Amino acid sequence: MRETFSTPDGDPFQIITEHRQGQLIADRNFMGAERPPDGFIRIQMFLSRASDSDQAGLYQRIVERLAASPGIRADDVMIVLTEVGLDDWSFGRGEAQHILHPPASAKKESVLA
């Protein structure tokens, strides 16, 4: 995300889970992919709004990096982006930090709108 969306350092929140065989069920050929019967990688990301071109760039960069190391095929990677507004986030204390203290990029967007 830092490469494609210019996400700042200090903004990584990740949950990584591994599932035993049979716990994730996916059609092996959905949307023309050729997935193996024993698994695939699903990446789900929650983020604020992004352009179609930024999303496409992110998808491509993720599969390029996973192909380079550890050698995962592009067909074995499913990516789902869930876009939410800045007001949909609380990073602790029961506060809506983006509403109370919006980042500079959010201030610029609201001025342009």
PASEBA-1860 file (N, C-alpha, C; in nm, 3 decimals):
! residues 113
1> MRETFSTP> 0.083/-0.120/0.000/0.000/0.000/0.000/0.086/0.125/0.000 ~ 0.203/0.118/0.065/0.290/0.237/0.064/0.335/0.271/-0.077 ~ 0.364/0.170/-0.158/0.409/0.195/-0.295/0.297/0.249/-0.383 ~ 0.179/0.192/-0.372/0.069/0.224/-0.464/-0.016/0.341/-0.417 ~ -0.049/0.345/-0.289/-0.137/0.450/-0.236/-0.062/0.557/-0.157 ~ 0.069/0.544/-0.146/0.150/0.637/-0.064/0.103/0.638/0.081 ~ 0.069/0.521/0.133/0.028/0.508/0.272/0.148/0.542/0.360 ~ 0.130/0.626/0.462/0.244/0.667/0.544/0.297/0.552/0.632
9> DGDPFQII> 0.425/0.562/0.666/0.482/0.469/0.763/0.403/0.483/0.893 ~ 0.397/0.378/0.969/0.323/0.382/1.095/0.175/0.358/1.076 ~ 0.132/0.320/0.957/-0.008/0.296/0.930/-0.036/0.151/0.893 ~ 0.044/0.055/0.943/0.013/-0.085/0.911/-0.067/-0.151/1.023 ~ -0.185/-0.194/0.991/-0.266/-0.273/1.083/-0.300/-0.400/1.007 ~ -0.247/-0.512/1.053/-0.262/-0.636/0.978/-0.311/-0.748/1.068 ~ -0.397/-0.831/1.013/-0.439/-0.955/1.077/-0.407/-1.066/0.977 ~ -0.324/-1.158/1.018/-0.286/-1.267/0.931/-0.335/-1.396/0.995
17> TEHRQGQL> -0.418/-1.468/0.922/-0.468/-1.596/0.973/-0.440/-1.705/0.872 ~ -0.416/-1.823/0.925/-0.392/-1.939/0.840/-0.503/-2.039/0.868 ~ -0.552/-2.101/0.764/-0.663/-2.195/0.777/-0.620/-2.333/0.732 ~ -0.671/-2.432/0.801/-0.644/-2.571/0.761/-0.718/-2.601/0.631 ~ -0.670/-2.703/0.563/-0.735/-2.744/0.439/-0.882/-2.772/0.465 ~ -0.968/-2.721/0.379/-1.111/-2.739/0.391/-1.183/-2.626/0.464 ~ -1.107/-2.535/0.527/-1.171/-2.424/0.598/-1.204/-2.306/0.508 ~ -1.135/-2.292/0.397/-1.167/-2.191/0.297/-1.213/-2.264/0.172
25> IADRNFMG> -1.329/-2.230/0.126/-1.385/-2.298/0.010/-1.399/-2.195/-0.102 ~ -1.342/-2.228/-0.217/-1.348/-2.137/-0.331/-1.359/-2.218/-0.458 ~ -1.437/-2.168/-0.551/-1.447/-2.231/-0.682/-1.309/-2.226/-0.748 ~ -1.261/-2.338/-0.794/-1.127/-2.347/-0.851/-1.113/-2.269/-0.981 ~ -1.223/-2.241/-1.050/-1.214/-2.175/-1.180/-1.295/-2.046/-1.190 ~ -1.339/-1.993/-1.077/-1.421/-1.872/-1.079/-1.346/-1.757/-1.146 ~ -1.414/-1.685/-1.234/-1.360/-1.570/-1.308/-1.237/-1.607/-1.391 ~ -1.230/-1.734/-1.436/-1.123/-1.776/-1.525/-0.993/-1.814/-1.459
33> AERPPDGF> -0.987/-1.810/-1.326/-0.864/-1.849/-1.257/-0.851/-2.001/-1.258 ~ -0.730/-2.049/-1.234/-0.705/-2.192/-1.222/-0.637/-2.216/-1.087 ~ -0.720/-2.227/-0.984/-0.669/-2.244/-0.848/-0.644/-2.391/-0.818 ~ -0.545/-2.419/-0.734/-0.522/-2.558/-0.695/-0.631/-2.604/-0.599 ~ -0.652/-2.733/-0.586/-0.756/-2.783/-0.497/-0.721/-2.767/-0.349 ~ -0.595/-2.742/-0.318/-0.554/-2.741/-0.178/-0.534/-2.603/-0.118 ~ -0.574/-2.498/-0.185/-0.566/-2.369/-0.119/-0.536/-2.251/-0.210 ~ -0.550/-2.134/-0.153/-0.521/-2.009/-0.220/-0.503/-1.904/-0.112
41> IRIQMFLS> -0.464/-1.786/-0.153/-0.446/-1.674/-0.060/-0.556/-1.574/-0.086 ~ -0.623/-1.533/0.021/-0.723/-1.427/0.010/-0.674/-1.311/0.094 ~ -0.667/-1.197/0.032/-0.625/-1.076/0.100/-0.746/-0.984/0.104 ~ -0.783/-0.943/0.225/-0.893/-0.848/0.240/-0.838/-0.724/0.307 ~ -0.865/-0.611/0.247/-0.814/-0.484/0.298/-0.929/-0.387/0.318 ~ -0.926/-0.319/0.431/-1.022/-0.213/0.458/-0.946/-0.082/0.440 ~ -1.002/0.008/0.362/-0.932/0.133/0.334/-1.032/0.242/0.302 ~ -0.982/0.365/0.307/-1.063/0.478/0.263/-1.063/0.479/0.112
49> RASDSDQA> -1.141/0.563/0.054/-1.163/0.564/-0.090/-1.034/0.561/-0.171 ~ -1.039/0.491/-0.284/-0.925/0.484/-0.376/-0.977/0.484/-0.519 ~ -0.901/0.540/-0.610/-0.943/0.543/-0.750/-0.932/0.404/-0.811 ~ -1.002/0.383/-0.921/-0.996/0.255/-0.992/-0.852/0.224/-1.035 ~ -0.779/0.326/-1.082/-0.642/0.301/-1.127/-0.551/0.267/-1.010 ~ -0.572/0.331/-0.894/-0.493/0.295/-0.776/-0.523/0.152/-0.733 ~ -0.650/0.114/-0.736/-0.686/-0.023/-0.700/-0.622/-0.123/-0.795 ~ -0.631/-0.097/-0.924/-0.572/-0.188/-1.023/-0.421/-0.199/-1.002
57> GLYQRIVE> -0.356/-0.087/-0.975/-0.212/-0.089/-0.948/-0.177/-0.169/-0.824 ~ -0.261/-0.156/-0.721/-0.239/-0.231/-0.598/-0.252/-0.381/-0.623 ~ -0.357/-0.422/-0.692/-0.375/-0.564/-0.723/-0.252/-0.619/-0.795 ~ -0.208/-0.547/-0.897/-0.095/-0.592/-0.977/0.032/-0.601/-0.894 ~ 0.057/-0.501/-0.812/0.180/-0.499/-0.732/0.181/-0.611/-0.629 ~ 0.066/-0.640/-0.570/0.059/-0.749/-0.472/0.096/-0.881/-0.538 ~ 0.037/-0.912/-0.653/0.067/-1.041/-0.716/0.210/-1.045/-0.768 ~ 0.263/-0.932/-0.813/0.404/-0.929/-0.856/0.497/-0.962/-0.740
65> RLAASPGI> 0.472/-0.902/-0.626/0.559/-0.925/-0.510/0.545/-1.067/-0.456 ~ 0.423/-1.120/-0.455/0.404/-1.257/-0.408/0.464/-1.358/-0.506 ~ 0.465/-1.325/-0.635/0.527/-1.414/-0.733/0.679/-1.414/-0.716 ~ 0.735/-1.297/-0.690/0.881/-1.286/-0.672/0.927/-1.359/-0.546 ~ 0.852/-1.347/-0.440/0.884/-1.415/-0.313/0.758/-1.420/-0.229 ~ 0.709/-1.535/-0.203/0.769/-1.669/-0.204/0.739/-1.755/-0.326 ~ 0.697/-1.696/-0.437/0.672/-1.773/-0.558/0.529/-1.819/-0.576 ~ 0.435/-1.735/-0.533/0.292/-1.769/-0.542/0.239/-1.725/-0.678
73> RADDVMIV> 0.165/-1.814/-0.742/0.106/-1.784/-0.873/-0.005/-1.680/-0.859 ~ -0.019/-1.596/-0.961/-0.121/-1.492/-0.960/-0.262/-1.550/-0.947 ~ -0.289/-1.666/-1.008/-0.421/-1.728/-0.998/-0.454/-1.772/-0.856 ~ -0.355/-1.786/-0.772/-0.375/-1.833/-0.635/-0.399/-1.718/-0.536 ~ -0.413/-1.596/-0.587/-0.430/-1.479/-0.500/-0.563/-1.411/-0.531 ~ -0.646/-1.400/-0.429/-0.774/-1.328/-0.440/-0.764/-1.206/-0.350 ~ -0.798/-1.089/-0.402/-0.787/-0.965/-0.326/-0.924/-0.899/-0.322 ~ -0.966/-0.860/-0.201/-1.095/-0.794/-0.182/-1.070/-0.664/-0.108
81> LTEVGLDD> -1.110/-0.553/-0.168/-1.099/-0.423/-0.102/-1.236/-0.382/-0.051 ~ -1.241/-0.341/0.073/-1.364/-0.289/0.132/-1.339/-0.142/0.162 ~ -1.405/-0.056/0.086/-1.385/0.087/0.105/-1.485/0.143/0.205 ~ -1.433/0.223/0.295/-1.516/0.288/0.396/-1.476/0.435/0.405 ~ -1.564/0.515/0.457/-1.534/0.657/0.475/-1.445/0.680/0.596 ~ -1.384/0.797/0.601/-1.298/0.829/0.714/-1.374/0.826/0.846 ~ -1.504/0.855/0.842/-1.584/0.854/0.964/-1.615/0.713/1.013 ~ -1.579/0.611/0.936/-1.606/0.472/0.974/-1.493/0.410/1.056
89> WSFGRGEA> -1.390/0.486/1.091/-1.275/0.432/1.162/-1.267/0.487/1.305 ~ -1.234/0.398/1.397/-1.191/0.439/1.531/-1.067/0.357/1.562 ~ -0.959/0.424/1.592/-0.832/0.356/1.618/-0.806/0.339/1.767 ~ -0.909/0.358/1.848/-0.896/0.340/1.991/-0.964/0.450/2.069 ~ -0.981/0.426/2.197/-1.040/0.522/2.292/-1.184/0.558/2.262 ~ -1.248/0.487/2.168/-1.385/0.520/2.132/-1.397/0.652/2.061 ~ -1.287/0.696/1.998/-1.287/0.825/1.928/-1.289/0.804/1.777 ~ -1.347/0.898/1.708/-1.344/0.899/1.562/-1.231/0.993/1.521
97> QHILHPPA> -1.109/0.942/1.525/-0.990/1.025/1.506/-0.991/1.102/1.374 ~ -1.037/1.041/1.266/-1.036/1.109/1.137/-1.137/1.224/1.133 ~ -1.239/1.219/1.218/-1.335/1.330/1.224/-1.281/1.440/1.315 ~ -1.228/1.398/1.432/-1.176/1.496/1.528/-1.046/1.563/1.481 ~ -0.959/1.485/1.418/-0.828/1.533/1.374/-0.798/1.478/1.235 ~ -0.867/1.524/1.132/-0.849/1.467/0.998/-0.706/1.485/0.948 ~ -0.654/1.382/0.879/-0.520/1.397/0.821/-0.520/1.504/0.713 ~ -0.403/1.557/0.683/-0.391/1.664/0.584/-0.452/1.625/0.450
105> SAKKESVL> -0.435/1.499/0.410/-0.490/1.455/0.281/-0.642/1.463/0.280 ~ -0.706/1.435/0.393/-0.853/1.443/0.401/-0.899/1.588/0.393 ~ -0.822/1.679/0.453/-0.858/1.821/0.446/-0.853/1.871/0.303 ~ -0.750/1.826/0.228/-0.738/1.867/0.088/-0.855/1.816/0.006 ~ -0.896/1.690/0.029/-1.007/1.632/-0.045/-1.136/1.706/-0.020 ~ -1.162/1.746/0.107/-1.288/1.814/0.137/-1.290/1.954/0.075 ~ -1.175/2.019/0.061/-1.169/2.149/-0.002/-1.199/2.138/-0.151 ~ -1.151/2.030/-0.214/-1.172/2.011/-0.357/-1.314/1.969/-0.390
113> A> -1.384/1.908/-0.296/-1.519/1.855/-0.324/-1.622/1.964/-0.339
END
